[in-house]
Amino acid sequence: MTPRERWLAIFAGEKPDRVPTDYWATDEVTDRLMRELRCSDLEGVYNKLNIDGVTRIEPPRLTLHHPDDPEADIWGLRRRKMDYGAGSYDEFDTHPLAGVTTVEEIHAYKWPSAADHDFAAFRQMISKVPRHRFVRSGEYEPFLLYCAMRGLEQGLMDFLEYPEVLDAALDHIFLYYYELNQRAFEIGKGTIDIAYLAEDLGGQRGLLMSIDDIRRYILPKQKKMADLARSYGIRVFYHTDGDVKSVIPDLINVTGIELLNPIQWRCPSMEREGLVRDFGDKIIFHGAMDNQQTLPFGTVEDVRAEVLENMRIFSGARWICAPCHNLQPITPTENIVAMYETIHEHGRL
């Protein structure tokens, strides 16, 4: 099977020739793998390690900055590089909605438009995607963006303090992404395989917000975006970090997710056997290779053992072997290679 055929088979509830694999990593890790494995690009890494990686494309932006701040992105967010020794990441340096207290201020803010994208260029990109790869396009993660614009603490407080501000801002974010995704899905109809919906609903121990707030503010618009994707025959990939078992029934029954990522099984309620027992007949499990302890700090033997353990646990369900979030620079190359070599060697179905 080709990588795309494996993904299609597992979404269709059929048995692929082997356990599919995926790849999530920081740029530093990808650059290191290309160098150490002597590959000229990411496709070379995929081929070298037999990874069924996804091709991601999005309509290019014609406008790169907010009209009121040439140093900010289209949302008015400035970023700065934070060095943590092994690499760096972008930290939000401004929160343009931090001082807002009224709905009128939200409506007066200069929100981006889906029209500020090059759809002609996107049409060309669609025509050139590799057909042996699963194609991902379309994204939606509104509350994360809202917290960036508002400030994380205030964003979480708004469920109680300024719910009308939260509601109004999420409406603007939804309308932007709905139009953007709809135009992209129309252009890529028949080629785009999967869309990415996400919201980090959990921390290491329990939900970050109440289940009632999730049902009130998050799920209804998620369902509309998922329904949009499905109307074009596009599957729904859903990402949420953390301890989220209590909300999985809602994600399945309301949002209609088909795949759950990343399966952080070291969180208290995310025990893998229980997830398979309760949801194994309903969704695909994506991830579950622990990148908090095993991949960065374990031995090659630890990594191999975890691959085999996951194979046993998920044998009665549909599973895509992948790290449970981006591989970090602290993760040894030999552990990454061991993960993919082990699943390739033992993952025949």
Number of C-alpha atoms within 10 A of each C-alpha: 11 14 22 20 18 23 25 17 16 18 17 10 14 12 14 20 14 16 22 27 27 19 21 17 14 15 16 15 22 19 16 14 20 17 13 10 15 12 17 12 13 14 17 16 20 19 12 16 18 17 22 26 23 22 18 15 16 19 22 15 15 11 15 15 18 18 16 11 13 12 14 18 16 21 23 23 21 22 14 12 12 12 10 8 8 10 15 15 13 11 13 15 14 17 18 17 23 15 11 14 15 13 16 11 14 20 14 8 16 13 17 19 16 19 14 15 17 15 20 11 13 18 15 11 15 20 12 9 16 11 14 14 20 23 22 21 22 25 20 23 20 22 22 17 18 21 19 25 22 22 21 17 10 18 24 18 14 18 19 11 13 17 16 16 22 25 17 17 23 20 15 18 20 19 14 17 20 21 14 21 23 18 17 21 23 13 18 20 15 11 18 26 24 22 25 18 21 20 18 16 22 19 15 15 14 17 19 16 14 13 14 9 13 17 15 13 17 20 18 14 20 23 18 16 25 25 17 17 26 15 12 16 16 24 22 26 20 24 20 20 21 24 25 23 22 14 16 18 15 16 19 16 11 16 23 21 24 17 21 22 22 22 28 26 19 17 18 14 18 18 15 19 15 13 20 21 13 13 16 19 12 18 21 23 24 24 25 24 23 23 20 17 11 19 28 19 15 17 15 19 13 15 25 20 15 19 25 16 12 18 19 11 17 21 14 13 19 23 25 23 24 30 26 22 22 15 24 20 19 14 18 17 17 12 21 20 16 20 26 24 18 16 23 17 9 13 18 11 9
